[in-house]
Amino acid sequence: MLKKANDAVINKSIDAVYNMSSSEKTRELVRMREKAMHDKVSELYEAEMRGIDKGTTLGMEKLIAGMRMTGLSEEQIQAAIRAANSQGSV
């Protein structure tokens, strides 16, 4: 157990922490809250990755449309895409 402090508020807080940690119900609630927070972070990360993928796809579609507008042939466009993929640019 922690050494008692001179401050009554700190001592009360220390006692509350020990009481909470000794309660099975409280530990389960804390575990559930931590899991919910972890799940939320995971959901946000997955949403971010989907957004990046969607943005990359839309960007490629616009780039290809621009290439077509400049008069490049489909073969030239495909060659440019292959070259970008081989360099890790796409």
C-alpha positions in Angstrom: 0.0 0.0 0.0 1.1 3.5 -0.7 2.6 5.6 2.1 0.0 7.9 3.6 0.4 11.5 2.6 -0.1 14.5 4.8 -3.0 15.7 2.6 -6.4 14.4 3.5 -7.7 14.7 -0.1 -4.8 12.6 -1.4 -5.3 10.0 1.3 -9.0 9.8 0.4 -8.1 9.3 -3.2 -5.6 6.6 -2.4 -8.3 4.8 -0.3 -10.8 5.1 -3.2 -8.4 3.6 -5.7 -7.7 0.6 -3.4 -11.4 0.1 -2.7 -12.2 0.2 -6.4 -9.5 -2.2 -7.3 -10.7 -4.7 -4.8 -14.2 -4.7 -6.2 -14.7 -7.4 -9.0 -17.6 -5.4 -10.4 -15.5 -2.2 -10.6 -12.6 -4.1 -12.3 -15.1 -5.5 -14.8 -16.5 -2.0 -15.5 -13.0 -0.6 -16.0 -12.1 -3.5 -18.3 -15.3 -2.9 -20.3 -14.6 0.8 -20.6 -11.0 0.2 -21.7 -12.3 -2.3 -24.3 -14.9 0.2 -25.6 -12.2 2.9 -25.9 -9.9 0.5 -27.7 -12.7 -0.5 -30.1 -13.5 3.2 -30.8 -9.9 3.9 -31.7 -9.8 0.8 -33.9 -13.0 2.0 -35.7 -11.6 5.4 -36.2 -8.4 4.0 -37.7 -10.3 1.7 -40.0 -12.5 4.6 -41.2 -9.3 6.7 -41.8 -7.8 3.9 -43.9 -11.0 3.6 -45.9 -11.0 7.3 -46.5 -7.4 7.2 -47.6 -8.2 4.3 -50.0 -11.2 6.2 -51.4 -9.2 9.4 -51.8 -6.4 7.5 -53.6 -9.0 5.9 -55.9 -10.7 9.2 -56.7 -7.3 10.8 -57.3 -6.3 8.1 -59.7 -9.6 8.4 -61.5 -9.1 12.2 -61.9 -5.5 11.7 -63.0 -6.5 9.2 -65.6 -9.3 11.5 -66.9 -6.7 14.3 -67.1 -4.4 12.1 -69.1 -7.2 11.2 -71.5 -8.0 14.9 -71.9 -4.4 15.6 -73.0 -4.7 13.0 -75.7 -2.6 10.2 -74.3 -3.6 6.8 -75.6 -4.8 4.0 -73.3 -1.5 2.2 -73.8 0.4 5.4 -72.7 -1.8 5.8 -69.7 -1.4 2.1 -68.6 2.4 2.4 -69.1 2.4 5.5 -66.9 0.4 3.7 -64.2 2.7 0.6 -64.4 5.8 2.9 -64.1 4.3 4.7 -61.1 3.4 1.4 -59.4 6.9 0.0 -60.0 8.3 3.1 -58.3 5.9 2.8 -55.4 4.3 6.1 -56.2 0.8 4.7 -56.3 
